[in-house]
Amino acid sequence: MSSYRYRITVEKLADAKGEAVTGQSLSFYAANHDDILAIVQRLETRLPFTSGTAASLGVGLKLFSEVALAHRNHPLFAEIRPALSSFIQQLKQMPATGDSAPAEG
């Protein structure tokens, strides 16, 4: 099966107190059988969330579900597998709302 390839970067901008933080980031490569960017676009039209929230959900869910799929026989994922599958099916069945969620500022 061929995969899309991504570079994921997370950069810390502020700490829990709201103080600015610089120079702290994490970057790694990940493969996924789905087009994550297209999924995020679809979520933005289906969910009543900001674009940033839809992106967080889409990227997080796809990264997590790809690991769960790759390690489907590992006992760590046994309990969550049915709920994860059900959640993803529910997302896929949601109709488009017609408007995009407000942009995050």
Secondary structure as the mmCIF struct_conf table of DSSP 4:
data_model
#
loop_
_struct_conf.conf_type_id
_struct_conf.id
_struct_conf.beg_label_comp_id
_struct_conf.beg_label_asym_id
_struct_conf.beg_label_seq_id
_struct_conf.end_label_comp_id
_struct_conf.end_label_asym_id
_struct_conf.end_label_seq_id
STRN STRN1 TYR A 4 GLU A 11
STRN STRN2 ALA A 14 ALA A 14
TURN_TY1_P TURN_TY1_P1 ALA A 16 LYS A 17
BEND BEND1 GLY A 18 GLY A 18
STRN STRN3 ALA A 20 ALA A 20
BEND BEND2 GLY A 23 GLY A 23
STRN STRN4 SER A 25 ASN A 32
BEND BEND3 HIS A 33 ASP A 34
HELX_RH_AL_P HELX_RH_AL_P1 ILE A 36 ARG A 46
BEND BEND4 LEU A 47 PHE A 49
HELX_RH_AL_P HELX_RH_AL_P2 SER A 51 ALA A 70
TURN_TY1_P TURN_TY1_P2 HIS A 71 ASN A 73
BEND BEND5 HIS A 74 HIS A 74
HELX_RH_3T_P HELX_RH_3T_P1 PRO A 75 PHE A 77
TURN_TY1_P TURN_TY1_P3 ALA A 78 ILE A 80
HELX_RH_AL_P HELX_RH_AL_P3 ARG A 81 GLN A 93
HELX_LH_PP_P HELX_LH_PP_P1 MET A 94 ALA A 96
BEND BEND6 GLY A 98 ASP A 99
HELX_LH_PP_P HELX_LH_PP_P2 SER A 100 GLU A 104
#
